[in-house]
Each structure stands twice: as C-alpha cells, then as structure tokens.
Amino acid sequence: MKRCKIWENSKLKKLKSKPKFFIVTTVSDSLIFFKGQLNVLKEEFDISLVCNPGNNLDEMTKEYKVKGYGIKMKREISLVNDCISLINLIFLFLKNKPDLVHANTPKGSLLSIIASWITRVPVRVYYIHGLRYQGVTGNKRKLLVLMEKITCFLATDILVVSNGVKEQVKIDKLTNKNIRLIWNGSINGIDLDDFNSEEIKEADVEGISKDDFVFGFIGRLVKDKGIEELISAFLSLRESISNTKLLVLGNFEGDETLNKKVIENIKTHPDIIYQGFQKDIKPYLKLMDIFVLPSYREGFGVALAEASAMKIPCITTNVLGCSEVIINEKTGYIIPSRDYESLFQVMKCVTQNKENLKTMGEAGRKNVQKKYEQKQLWEKSKEEYLKIISGKNV
C-alpha cells in the first residue's frame, strides 16, 4: 500500500519520522476499542498506549509491538488521585513529546487533554464514546457536564462514535467546535468474518432446549441498560407462553439503584439463564432467536451491531446510539425507552411471528456490512487522523 504523504502544516513542524500517536484510556479494558486497528495505524504512526496498569495493556503492547505506559487513574472523581495522575501524564508527555494525543473515556480524556494542553502537544483529539452525565441529576450532573466542556475546550479536534452522540453534544451545547464522525460511526467496526453465524458453534448451555424461543441480553447489568423492564416483560410473557427463555450475559457492577428482586430473578429464576461475563459472546449469540437491548442511553450500540452481524434481529429503544444501528421493522424493532408495556407487546409479537425473524436477520447482516465493516472503518480512521495531523481536515 502506498504510504500517504504527511504535509507540513500550522500544527506540526515538518516530520522526519512517523508522528508519535498516544492513545489514552482510563482502564486497560477499553483498549479493546483498538484491537486490530493498531496494525493499520502503525503503518503511519508511532503508537503508544497509556492507561491504568493491567493485563490488557501488557497483552496489547506485546501483540502489536507498541509502547505501553501504565498511569494509575481513578474512574470516579477523586481530587488527590486525579492530581497525581495529571502530574504523571504531564511528565510522560514532556519526556516523550507526542505529536498527537487520542483521548478516550471520560476521566482518561479529561486528564490527558489537560496534560497535553499544558505540555503543548500540537494535536489533541477528544474521541467521545458516550456522555457520562446522561441519566445523572443534581450537582453531579453539573460537574460531569463541566468536565466535558473543559475537555472539548482544550481539545484541538473532536470526534464522536455515532450520529446520536454528535447530536446530543450539540443539543447540550458542550462546544462550538466542529464535531466529526468517521464514516458511519463505531470505534472499531465489526469483523464480519469473526461474527459469522455459519462458522460458529452454539454454546452448550444447561436449561435451553431446541424447542425454546430464546431472548438474549448482553451488557452491563445496570439500570441504564433497561434490564428491569426486560426482566419484568419477560416474566409477564412467561405467564402465557411457556417455551421461552431469557439468556443473560454480563457482570453486575454494584448499581445500588437496581431493583433487588430483579437481581434475584436473574440469578435464580429457572427460565432466566444467567451466564455472567463471557469473553467470547458469539456461541451465545448463536443460541438467541432475538437480541434485546432496551437501553436508556448508549454511545453506540456495539452489541446490536454484533448481533445483527450474526443474523439475529434486535429489539432496542429510540435513544441516540441505538436507533441508528437498527432499521425499525426491517432489521429489528425500535420501541420507546423505559416503556415496559411496549417492550412486552413486541416480545409477545415476535414469538407469534417467527417467520419474519430470518428475513430480518439477513437484512441486519447486510446493514452491518454496508455501514460498519471493520477493515473499511480502520482505513477511514487512519485517513482521518492523517488529515487531522496534516492540517488538511475538512
């Protein structure tokens, strides 16, 4: 592949070697956003990863042969710890002199953008995956909004993961700067070779038979994911339709607002098959007749795109970040958020109209192939960063 030219520009002096590209996330788990993509970025950039010390950081640096720096950062607000993290980032940037800092996740973004502004890093990219303050009220919301505004103000460039996030940033007036979306959104795209139902063997899960109609949920088990409405709707459905199961994957994250009865039902109800966190979700997706994500807020519905790639139709809500992934009544169903009755009615309907599900599943995979295919996104992301760093961005 012919290497793209890097022009001299007002942001950077003429570069004799690959620009230093520092990717910052709060925790190492978030580095999965860049899995595979790093090989494409390495073609044009000298990549370094910065996040909390962790196994993922060690594994990614070894796998992709890039530099890694462990900087302790707290996800929640902690003034003393945040100041220490900021100082460590400042020293890191002073020593290594990055040309571009790519900031991800709320805390990692705030601290790394401030540190890169102080150390005069010429290109400071804030990539917004979601808006943490959504669903939060009172003074905490005001503080989280202020953090977003500071990060946007100090960044030179702002990218977003979806059209939904882009619109919300404008609605909430976080910044007057140009906000850009790479292609159709999603941080890392969908690997259609990996998420291929023809090549995947079903997981062997006790409690699910071939005759069962299986609803599925994959995600963090917190109230914002709509898990309370899903459990209530499923239990109501179960009263009239016996051969239904709900397959649930994900971790409980100490959400104190989550109804205790809901937690108990997930863990103990015989028709709710709880499998905890699974690193490889594909064999479990293969078991599902339909995937359900009744979320209150979402930056980008990755799980919806992954399910669609596996030819599984989806039920989701009309919130930004979900509704753009699913085409209503073509690749799935879109219902109002926080609406138990609508969710129940759609779940009941799909069990009685199974013939439509296969057609929807086929359409879902084609939609993902058209909009979110991974390798296309990687190339378009690389091109965008080259435009940014060259000063040729539109």
C-alpha positions as CSV (number, residue, x, y, z in Angstrom):
1,M,0.0,0.0,0.0
2,K,1.3,3.4,-1.0
3,R,2.1,5.5,2.1
4,C,0.0,8.6,2.4
5,K,2.0,11.8,2.4
6,I,2.2,13.9,5.6
7,W,2.2,17.6,4.7
8,E,3.9,20.4,6.7
9,N,1.2,22.4,8.5
10,S,0.5,25.0,11.1
11,K,0.0,22.4,13.9
12,L,3.2,20.5,13.3
13,K,6.7,21.1,12.1
14,K,7.9,19.0,9.2
15,L,8.3,15.5,10.4
16,K,11.2,13.3,9.5
17,S,9.8,10.1,11.1
18,K,6.4,8.7,11.9
19,P,4.3,11.0,14.2
20,K,4.1,9.9,17.8
21,F,0.4,8.9,18.4
22,F,-0.5,8.4,22.1
23,I,-3.8,6.6,22.7
24,V,-5.1,7.2,26.3
25,T,-7.9,5.3,28.1
26,T,-8.7,5.3,31.8
27,V,-8.6,1.5,32.2
28,S,-6.9,-1.2,30.1
29,D,-10.1,-3.0,29.3
30,S,-11.0,-0.1,27.0
31,L,-8.0,-0.8,24.8
32,I,-10.2,-3.4,23.1
33,F,-11.6,-0.4,21.1
34,F,-8.4,-0.5,19.1
35,K,-7.9,-4.3,18.7
36,G,-6.7,-5.0,15.2
37,Q,-6.9,-1.3,14.3
38,L,-3.5,-0.8,15.8
39,N,-1.9,-2.7,12.9
40,V,-3.4,-0.2,10.4
41,L,-2.5,2.9,12.5
42,K,1.1,1.6,12.8
43,E,1.5,2.0,9.1
44,E,1.6,5.7,9.5
45,F,2.1,6.4,13.2
46,D,4.5,5.5,16.1
47,I,1.9,4.2,18.5
48,S,1.9,4.3,22.4
49,L,-0.8,3.1,24.7
50,V,-1.5,4.8,28.0
51,C,-3.9,3.6,30.7
52,N,-4.1,2.1,34.2
53,P,-1.7,-0.8,34.6
54,G,-3.4,-4.1,33.7
55,N,-3.2,-7.4,31.8
56,N,-4.8,-5.9,28.7
57,L,-2.1,-3.2,28.5
58,D,0.6,-5.8,28.7
59,E,-1.1,-8.1,26.2
60,M,-1.8,-5.4,23.7
61,T,1.8,-3.9,23.8
62,K,3.2,-7.4,23.2
63,E,0.7,-8.4,20.5
64,Y,1.0,-5.3,18.4
65,K,4.6,-4.4,19.3
66,V,3.9,-0.9,20.5
67,K,5.0,1.0,23.6
68,G,2.8,1.0,26.7
69,Y,2.7,3.2,29.8
70,G,0.8,2.4,33.0
71,I,-0.5,5.5,34.6
72,K,-2.9,5.0,37.6
73,M,-6.2,6.8,37.0
74,K,-9.5,6.5,39.0
75,R,-12.7,6.2,37.1
76,E,-14.7,8.1,39.7
77,I,-13.9,11.7,40.8
78,S,-11.0,11.7,43.3
79,L,-9.3,15.1,43.6
80,V,-6.0,13.9,45.2
81,N,-5.6,10.8,42.9
82,D,-6.7,12.9,39.8
83,C,-4.0,15.5,40.6
84,I,-1.3,12.7,40.9
85,S,-2.5,11.2,37.6
86,L,-2.4,14.6,35.9
87,I,1.2,15.2,37.1
88,N,2.3,11.8,35.9
89,L,0.7,12.4,32.5
90,I,2.4,15.8,32.2
91,F,5.8,14.2,32.9
92,L,5.1,11.4,30.4
93,F,4.3,13.9,27.7
94,L,7.2,16.1,28.5
95,K,9.6,13.2,28.2
96,N,8.1,11.6,25.1
97,K,6.8,14.7,23.2
98,P,3.8,13.1,21.4
99,D,2.6,14.8,18.2
100,L,-1.0,13.6,18.8
101,V,-2.9,12.5,21.9
102,H,-6.0,10.5,21.2
103,A,-8.1,10.8,24.4
104,N,-10.8,8.2,25.2
105,T,-13.2,7.6,28.1
106,P,-14.3,10.4,30.5
107,K,-11.6,10.5,33.1
108,G,-8.7,9.5,30.8
109,S,-9.9,12.1,28.3
110,L,-10.1,15.0,30.8
111,L,-6.7,14.3,32.4
112,S,-4.8,13.6,29.1
113,I,-6.3,16.6,27.3
114,I,-5.3,18.9,30.2
115,A,-1.9,17.4,30.3
116,S,-1.4,17.6,26.6
117,W,-2.6,21.2,26.6
118,I,-0.1,22.1,29.3
119,T,2.7,20.4,27.5
120,R,1.8,21.9,24.2
121,V,1.1,18.7,22.3
122,P,0.1,20.1,18.9
123,V,-2.8,17.8,18.1
124,R,-5.3,16.8,20.9
125,V,-8.1,14.6,19.7
126,Y,-11.0,14.0,22.1
127,Y,-13.0,10.9,21.0
128,I,-16.4,10.9,22.6
129,H,-17.8,7.4,23.1
130,G,-20.7,8.4,25.2
131,L,-21.9,11.1,27.6
132,R,-21.4,10.1,31.2
133,Y,-23.8,12.7,32.6
134,Q,-26.9,11.3,30.8
135,G,-29.2,9.9,33.4
136,V,-27.4,11.7,36.2
137,T,-29.1,14.6,38.1
138,G,-28.2,17.4,40.5
139,N,-24.7,18.7,41.3
140,K,-23.0,15.5,40.0
141,R,-24.5,16.1,36.6
142,K,-23.4,19.7,36.6
143,L,-19.9,18.6,37.4
144,L,-19.8,16.0,34.7
145,V,-21.1,18.4,32.1
146,L,-18.4,20.9,33.2
147,M,-15.7,18.2,32.8
148,E,-17.0,17.6,29.2
149,K,-16.9,21.3,28.4
150,I,-13.4,21.6,29.7
151,T,-12.2,18.6,27.7
152,C,-13.9,19.9,24.5
153,F,-12.5,23.4,25.0
154,L,-8.9,22.2,25.4
155,A,-9.0,19.7,22.6
156,T,-8.0,20.7,19.1
157,D,-10.2,18.2,17.4
158,I,-13.4,16.4,18.5
159,L,-14.6,13.0,17.1
160,V,-17.7,11.1,18.1
161,V,-18.7,7.4,18.0
162,S,-22.1,7.9,16.5
163,N,-24.5,10.5,15.0
164,G,-26.5,10.2,18.2
165,V,-23.6,11.4,20.3
166,K,-22.9,14.2,17.8
167,E,-26.5,15.5,18.0
168,Q,-26.5,15.3,21.8
169,V,-23.2,17.2,22.1
170,K,-24.9,20.0,20.0
171,I,-28.1,19.9,22.0
172,D,-26.3,20.2,25.3
173,K,-24.0,23.0,23.9
174,L,-20.8,21.3,25.1
175,T,-18.7,23.0,22.4
176,N,-18.9,25.3,19.3
177,K,-16.1,23.4,17.6
178,N,-16.7,21.2,14.5
179,I,-17.6,17.7,15.6
180,R,-16.7,14.9,13.2
181,L,-17.9,11.3,12.7
182,I,-15.7,8.8,11.0
183,W,-17.7,7.1,8.3
184,N,-21.0,5.8,9.9
185,G,-19.6,5.6,13.4
186,S,-18.4,2.9,15.8
187,I,-14.9,3.0,17.3
188,N,-13.6,-0.3,15.8
189,G,-16.2,-1.6,13.4
190,I,-17.5,-5.2,13.2
191,D,-15.4,-8.1,12.0
192,L,-17.8,-9.9,9.7
193,D,-15.5,-12.9,9.3
194,D,-15.5,-13.3,13.1
195,F,-19.2,-12.6,13.6
196,N,-20.3,-15.2,11.1
197,S,-23.1,-17.4,12.2
198,E,-22.2,-20.0,9.6
199,E,-18.9,-20.7,11.2
200,I,-19.9,-20.5,14.9
201,K,-20.9,-23.5,17.1
202,E,-23.7,-22.9,19.7
203,A,-22.6,-22.7,23.3
204,D,-23.7,-25.7,25.4
205,V,-25.9,-24.1,28.0
206,E,-27.9,-26.1,30.5
207,G,-31.6,-25.1,30.6
208,I,-32.1,-24.2,26.9
209,S,-33.6,-26.8,24.5
210,K,-34.1,-26.7,20.7
211,D,-37.8,-26.0,21.2
212,D,-37.3,-22.9,23.3
213,F,-37.7,-19.4,21.9
214,V,-34.7,-17.6,23.3
215,F,-34.5,-13.9,24.0
216,G,-31.0,-12.6,24.7
217,F,-29.3,-9.7,26.5
218,I,-25.6,-8.9,26.7
219,G,-24.3,-6.0,28.6
220,R,-23.5,-4.5,32.0
221,L,-26.3,-5.4,34.4
222,V,-27.2,-1.8,35.5
223,K,-30.5,0.1,35.5
224,D,-29.5,2.3,32.5
225,K,-29.4,-0.8,30.2
226,G,-33.1,-1.3,30.7
227,I,-32.6,-4.6,32.5
228,E,-35.5,-4.0,34.9
229,E,-38.0,-3.5,32.1
230,L,-36.6,-6.6,30.3
231,I,-37.0,-8.9,33.3
232,S,-40.5,-7.6,34.0
233,A,-41.6,-8.0,30.4
234,F,-40.1,-11.5,30.2
235,L,-41.8,-12.7,33.4
236,S,-45.1,-11.4,32.2
237,L,-44.6,-13.1,28.8
238,R,-43.7,-16.3,30.6
239,E,-47.1,-16.5,32.2
240,S,-48.8,-17.1,28.8
241,I,-46.0,-18.6,26.7
242,S,-44.2,-21.4,28.3
243,N,-41.4,-22.3,26.0
244,T,-39.5,-19.1,26.3
245,K,-36.1,-18.5,27.9
246,L,-34.1,-15.3,28.6
247,L,-30.3,-15.7,28.2
248,V,-28.4,-13.0,30.1
249,L,-24.7,-12.3,29.8
250,G,-22.8,-9.6,31.7
251,N,-21.5,-8.5,35.1
252,F,-23.3,-6.8,37.9
253,E,-21.5,-3.6,38.6
254,G,-22.7,-2.6,42.1
255,D,-25.6,-0.5,40.8
256,E,-27.4,0.3,44.1
257,T,-30.4,1.6,42.2
258,L,-31.0,-1.8,40.5
259,N,-34.1,-3.5,42.0
260,K,-33.1,-6.3,44.4
261,K,-35.9,-8.5,43.1
262,V,-34.6,-8.1,39.6
263,I,-31.1,-9.2,40.7
264,E,-32.7,-12.2,42.5
265,N,-34.7,-13.2,39.4
266,I,-31.6,-13.0,37.1
267,K,-29.7,-15.3,39.5
268,T,-32.4,-17.8,40.4
269,H,-35.3,-17.9,38.0
270,P,-35.3,-21.2,36.2
271,D,-36.2,-19.6,32.8
272,I,-33.6,-16.8,33.1
273,I,-30.3,-18.4,32.1
274,Y,-27.6,-16.2,33.6
275,Q,-24.1,-16.9,32.3
276,G,-22.2,-14.0,33.7
277,F,-19.4,-12.3,31.7
278,Q,-18.2,-14.2,28.7
279,K,-15.1,-13.1,26.7
280,D,-16.4,-14.8,23.6
281,I,-20.1,-13.9,23.1
282,K,-20.6,-15.4,19.6
283,P,-21.5,-19.0,20.7
284,Y,-24.2,-17.5,23.0
285,L,-25.5,-15.2,20.3
286,K,-26.0,-18.3,18.2
287,L,-28.5,-19.6,20.7
288,M,-30.7,-16.5,20.5
289,D,-33.8,-16.0,18.4
290,I,-33.8,-12.3,19.1
291,F,-31.5,-9.9,20.9
292,V,-32.9,-7.3,23.3
293,L,-31.2,-4.1,24.4
294,P,-33.8,-1.7,26.0
295,S,-31.1,0.8,27.0
296,Y,-31.8,4.3,28.4
297,R,-28.6,5.7,26.8
298,E,-25.9,4.4,24.6
299,G,-22.9,5.9,22.8
300,F,-23.0,3.3,20.0
301,G,-24.9,0.0,20.2
302,V,-22.0,-2.3,19.6
303,A,-23.8,-5.3,20.9
304,L,-26.7,-4.5,18.5
305,A,-24.3,-4.4,15.5
306,E,-22.6,-7.7,16.6
307,A,-26.0,-9.4,17.0
308,S,-27.0,-8.1,13.6
309,A,-23.8,-9.4,12.0
310,M,-24.8,-12.9,13.4
311,K,-28.2,-12.5,11.6
312,I,-30.0,-12.0,14.8
313,P,-32.8,-9.4,14.7
314,C,-32.9,-7.0,17.6
315,I,-35.3,-5.1,19.9
316,T,-34.0,-1.8,21.1
317,T,-35.1,1.7,22.1
318,N,-35.4,5.0,20.4
319,V,-32.4,6.5,22.2
320,L,-29.5,8.0,20.3
321,G,-26.8,5.4,19.6
322,C,-29.2,2.5,19.4
323,S,-31.8,3.7,16.9
324,E,-29.2,4.4,14.2
325,V,-27.9,0.8,14.3
326,I,-31.3,-0.9,13.8
327,I,-33.8,-0.2,11.0
328,N,-37.2,-0.4,12.5
329,E,-39.3,-3.3,11.2
330,K,-36.5,-4.3,8.8
331,T,-33.6,-5.4,11.0
332,G,-35.5,-5.3,14.3
333,Y,-37.9,-3.3,16.3
334,I,-37.4,0.2,17.9
335,I,-39.6,1.0,21.0
336,P,-39.8,3.9,23.4
337,S,-37.2,3.9,26.2
338,R,-38.3,3.0,29.7
339,D,-41.6,1.6,28.3
340,Y,-42.3,-1.8,29.8
341,E,-45.7,-2.2,28.0
342,S,-44.2,-1.6,24.6
343,L,-41.4,-4.0,25.3
344,F,-43.8,-6.7,26.5
345,Q,-46.0,-6.3,23.4
346,V,-43.1,-6.5,20.9
347,M,-41.7,-9.6,22.7
348,K,-45.1,-11.2,22.6
349,C,-45.4,-10.3,18.9
350,V,-42.1,-11.8,17.8
351,T,-42.9,-15.2,19.4
352,Q,-46.0,-15.4,17.3
353,N,-44.4,-14.2,14.0
354,K,-41.2,-16.3,13.9
355,E,-41.3,-16.4,10.1
356,N,-40.2,-12.7,9.9
357,L,-37.1,-13.2,12.1
358,K,-35.0,-15.0,9.5
359,T,-35.6,-12.2,6.9
360,M,-34.8,-9.6,9.5
361,G,-31.6,-11.3,10.4
362,E,-30.4,-11.5,6.8
363,A,-31.2,-7.8,6.4
364,G,-29.4,-7.0,9.6
365,R,-26.1,-8.6,8.5
366,K,-26.3,-6.7,5.2
367,N,-26.8,-3.4,7.0
368,V,-23.8,-4.0,9.2
369,Q,-21.7,-5.0,6.2
370,K,-22.7,-1.8,4.4
371,K,-22.2,0.6,7.4
372,Y,-19.8,-0.8,9.9
373,E,-17.4,-3.3,8.2
374,Q,-14.2,-3.3,10.2
375,K,-11.5,-3.0,7.7
376,Q,-13.2,-0.2,5.9
377,L,-13.5,1.7,9.2
378,W,-9.9,1.1,10.0
379,E,-8.7,2.7,6.7
380,K,-11.1,5.6,7.0
381,S,-9.9,6.2,10.6
382,K,-6.3,6.2,9.5
383,E,-7.1,8.7,6.7
384,E,-9.0,10.9,9.2
385,Y,-6.0,11.1,11.6
386,L,-3.7,11.8,8.7
387,K,-5.9,14.7,7.7
388,I,-6.0,16.0,11.3
389,I,-2.3,15.8,11.8
390,S,-1.6,17.3,8.4
391,G,-3.9,20.2,8.8
392,K,-5.9,19.2,5.8
393,N,-9.1,18.2,7.7
394,V,-12.3,19.4,6.1
